[in-house]
Amino acid sequence: MPVRTELSDKWVRAYVGETAVVDSRAPVLCYEADFPVPRYGFARTDVRTDLLRSSSGEPPSEPFFFLPRGPVAPAAATSR
């Protein structure tokens, strides 16, 4: 699957709790044909790699972050 990239002029910070784990003024946007939104790529020097650890399992086969995390009431959201 080809990935299209482009440099971003945004300043991106990512936090876990109150700890900045990413602080980048030169992120790269990565677009994949089968993924609805771009992902960010960062230089290793912009990431607190000392806070990372190896994952304990295989990545999910489905995009789990699009699924609801609890009961969903029909028509719970409204618009005006």
N, C-alpha and C positions, 0 to 999 in steps of 0.2 A: 504494500500500500504506500503510494508516494506521499510525502509530507512536504507541504509548502511552508516556508519560513519567511518572516519579515522582522526587521528590527523595530522595536517600539521606542517611542520617546517618553514613555511613562516611567515614573518612579514607583516601583512596586516594593511593598513590605509585606511580609507574612509573619503572623504571630501565633505562637502556641501559648495560651495564657497571656502573660505580660512579657514574654521573651520573644524578641525578634529572631526568627530562624532564617529569613531571607530579607536582604536589603539591597536592591538592585536599581541602578539608574540606566541600565542597558539590557532589559529583558528581551528575549526573542519570542515572538508569537509563532506557534507551530499549528498549522491547519492540516487536518486529516479529512479525507473525503467522507468517511463513514462516521465522523464525530461531529456533533452539532455546534460545538463551540471551540475556539482555539485553546490551546494549553500554553502555559508559559515555560520557557527554558531559561535557565540562569547559569552564569559562569560559576564555576566551583568556588571562586573567591568571594562570591556574594551570598553563599549558603553556609550556615553554621553546621558544617559537616561533623563537628565534634559532638553534636547533639543527636545525630542520626544513629539508628541501629538497624541491623538486618531484619527483614520481615521473617515471621515464623511460618508462613505458609504460602501457598500459591495465590496469585492474584485472582480476583473473582472473574468468572467467565462472562458475566453480564454487568452492565453499568449500574451497579448497586446504588449509586448516589441519586439516581432518578426515581427510585422506588420509594413509596411512603414508608415511614418508620413506625407507624402506629395505625389505629383505626382512622378511616377517612369517611367523613359524613358526606353524603351526596349533596351537592350544591352548597357546600360550606362557605364558599367565597362568593361574593356578589360584586357587581360593578355598577357604577352610576352612569 
